[in-house]
Amino acid sequence: MEEQEDDLDEFRKVGKIGSKIREDSKRLIMVGEPLLDIAETIEGMITEEGCKPAFPVNISINDIAAHYTPEIDSEILLGGKGVVKIDIGLELNGAIADTAYTIDLDGENGKLVEASEKALENAVAAIKPGAKIGEIGEIIEETINSYGFKPISNLTGHKIKTGLLHAGVEIPNVKSNDPYELKAGEIFAVEPFATTGAGYVEDQEQVGIFSLYSPAAVRMRQSRKIIEYVITEYGGLPFAERWIRKKFPSRLLVSAALKELLESHFIKGYPVLREAEKGLVSQTEHTILITEEGNEVLTR
């Protein structure tokens, strides 16, 4: 099948919207605010702009690095210690923007937040056609190390293409010998993670985010109805269990259907990721277009 060419004007448009939502969403990050309200308000901001969420809003606190989104009945409030990471994705006519920031909740973690921000800034300065992704990873690693922290070695940035959040090429956060060279016209989400811990993350049992994986035969009628809805509403992009439960209110039926779909590999889950030594984690992310002259930060 012929690969769809990226419409760069659409990527620029969704990037500008993503930048606006990222900045506007910072006013929501208040101690005592319900995490569910924060996530659903940001997702509402995305739809109000005529876009769709490219994945559920991630709200990852302290040693949780990624893939946490509140459940539909969550009563968890944002605490006042450590850091919180807000990761936002949006899609418009197949074009995707992915951006993230970290808020220091208690004023004690400014250097950790700055480490991921500066790592991204230095990576952007080096991104151009011909740059090797392993060398970009080295810049990220050296920057974070210079602040006295570690990069997370098993989390990466990723190439984005029309309709594809993860398009097969990764930007590491540590030095590697990967010889892949960036090319003009490519689009990448670059997302340094800095930590006070071991420098890698581990899967947790909790899973609230899923995406289609491989078509398979399923027995339950509810499973077939959920798959039909997912394909229509989200295509191949990640979705939240709470989104499904808004459409199909029975918790037991949704849980049973998701279990069958996971076991058949029709869908895959994204486990919550925790830093191995429970160190605090900061994250900063932009979506970047490689140009002939260097690069263009689409979500700035």
Buried (B, 14 or more C-beta within 10 A) or exposed (E): EEEEEBBBEBBBBBBBBBBEBBEEBEEBBEEEEBBBBBBBBBBEBBEEBEBBBBBBBBBBBBBBBBBBBBBBEBEEBBBEEBBBBBBBBBBBBBBBBBBBBBBBBEEEBEBBBBBBBBBBBBBBEBBBBEBBBBBBBBBBBBBBBEBEBBBBBBBBBBBBBBBBBBBEBBBBBBBBEBEBEBEBEBBBBBBBBBBBBBBBBBEEEBBBBBBBBEEEEBEBEBBBBBBEBBEEEBBEBBBBBBBBBEEBEEEEBBEBBBEBBBEBEBBBBBBBBBBBBBBBBBBBBBBBBBBEEBBBBBBB
